[in-house]
């Protein structure tokens, strides 16, 4: 009836997930609206010989219930495991992203005197990407000392 249609919740829309096989050699993007649908599509896309189970690629947490599945963010990376296969940590997970660096270059100018009669000294230090640094120290002595 019309009342049941209005009161029932709308059907969940398909969401994107990234699924890889047990050794991460094969990766597929899959759209699914339920855990059962994702399990079927992952088995088909990865050409798994039998039923598969899903775990989070980042830490191996099993995805076994629809309630937990619905908490996953779009684009979550999952690993499909067939019988006898186990999750192992990756050196670089598909879900890990390199840290975003904002500090490209930092340049510091220090002007100082070691003697009141000196013209002054200038130290220039440049730091790139927060890792590499170089500096140059320019010392300007009094004119009398330069002539000697």
N, C-alpha and C positions, 0 to 999 in steps of 0.2 A: 504494500500500500504506500501511498504518498507520505504518510507520517513516518513509516519505518525508513524510507529513503532519506528523509530530512534529519532524523535522529541518528542514523548510522554515521559513523565517522567516514570521511572520504578515504578511498583506497590510497595506500602509500604510493608515491611516485618512485620509479626506478632511480637508484642512486649509483654513481660510479665507484668502482673499487679496482684496485690493481692486485692481480693474483699471480704468484710465481710458483714454480714446481719446487720440489724438496731441495735441489741443488742450485736453485736460482738461475738456471741456464735458459729457462723459458719464462717469459713474462707476458701477461695479457691484461688488457683493460676490459672490464665486464660491467654491464649495467644490470642491477637486480633490485627488486623491491622487497625480497624476503630472503631469509637464510637458506631455505629449501631451494629457491630458484638459483641463488648464487652457487650452492653446492652442485646442482645439476650442470649449470653453465661452466663452472670451473673444471669439472670432470670432462666435459666435452671439449672445451677449448685447449686444455693441457693434454688431451689424449690419454687420460689416466685409464688403466686397465679395469679398475673397479671403483667402488665408492670411495670418495675422498672425505677427509676431515679438514677443517680450516683452523689455522692458528695465526696469531699476529706475527708478522715477519720480524718486528723489532725485538720481541722478547719471548715468543713461543706460547703466549697465553691462548688456550683453546677457546674457540668461538663455537659454543654448543647450543646456546639458547637464543630464541628469537628476541627476547628482551635485551640481552647483551648485544646482539647484532644491531639492534636499532640505536644503540648508544654510539656506535662507531661513526666517525666523521667521514664525509665524502672523500674519496681518494685514499682511504686507508689501504695499506699494503698488507696482504694476507698471503700465507703460504698454504698450498694444498698438499696434503700428505696422504698417500695411499697406505694400505696395510703394510706394516713393517718399517715404514719410513719414520724418521724422527727429525725434529727441528734442531738445527745447530746455529749458533750465532754467526753472523756475517761480519767480515771486516768492515764493510761499508754497506749498511742497510739501505734499501730503496727508499725508506721513509726518512732517513736522516739527511738533513740538508747542511751544506757547509755554512758556518756562521757568517752572517752578513756583516761586512766590515764597512764602517762609516768613515773611519779615520784614514784617508788616503795619504796625506802628508801633513806633517807638523813642522814648522820652521821656527826656531827660537834665535833671537838676537840678544846677546849680552854685551853691553858696553861697560868697561871697567877700567880703573887706573891702578897700577901697582906702585906708582910713585907720583907725588903731586906735580913734578916737573914734566912727566910724560904727556904726550898728546892723548894717549888712551889706547886701549886694546879692544878689539871686537872679536867675539866668539860667535860663530854661526853654526847652529846644529840643526840638521834635518833628519826627521824620522819618517820613514815610509811604511805604510800599512801597520804601524804599531810594532814592527819587528826589526827592520833594518835602520841603522842610524849611522850618520857620518857627521863629522864636525871639522871646522877649520878655525884656527886661532890666528888672528892678524894683530900683531903687536906694533904699535906706532910709538917709538921712543922720541924724546926731544930731539930737535934739529942738531944740537951740539953733539949728541951721542952718535947720530947717524954719520957725521962727517969723520969721526975718528977711525 
